[in-house]
Amino acid sequence: MALTRDLSVHWQQTRETWTDAKRDEFERRFLDGLFAAVERAGTSLEKLDDIVTKTRRDCE
């Protein structure tokens, strides 16, 4: 997730200088889905971590 945050920062900097329709197309085609997928994966991993932690406690 840290790498995705770095990518997001760099992308925001790029958006300031790349201002044509191709930028918007690139963002829609590649980055919007990527950022959404990483967010969903992070949420799922946090839930999984909670389950694993609870399971370990229950087994002790």
Buried (B, 14 or more C-beta within 10 A) or exposed (E): EEEBEEBBEEBEEEEEEEEEEEBEEBBEEEBEEBBEEBEEEEEEEEEEEEEEEEEEEEEE
